[in-house]
Amino acid sequence: MKRFYVFKDGTQQGSTATRELAVDLIRQYQELETHPFLRAEFSIIEGEEEFIPYPSRQKPSRQKQDMER
């Protein structure tokens, strides 16, 4: 699944499904800026989100152990 990650001053603030939503999120953060000298830098990184499951921790079956001996 493709995601767009939003960063503010190098710290991830969130991720969105589309680039347009990422830009909207940045605009929302920019509206909260209170002082022109303290403006943050925003960036968007497009990436592929992939979930890696933990390996199975099941013990080998008894029949399989007997076959290995």
Secondary structure as GFF3:
##gff-version 3
##sequence-region A 1 69
A	DSSP	beta_strand	2	8	.	.	.	ID=ss1
A	DSSP	beta_strand	11	16	.	.	.	ID=ss2
A	DSSP	alpha_helix	19	31	.	.	.	ID=ss3
A	DSSP	three_ten_helix	36	38	.	.	.	ID=ss4
A	DSSP	beta_strand	42	48	.	.	.	ID=ss5
A	DSSP	alpha_helix	62	68	.	.	.	ID=ss6
###
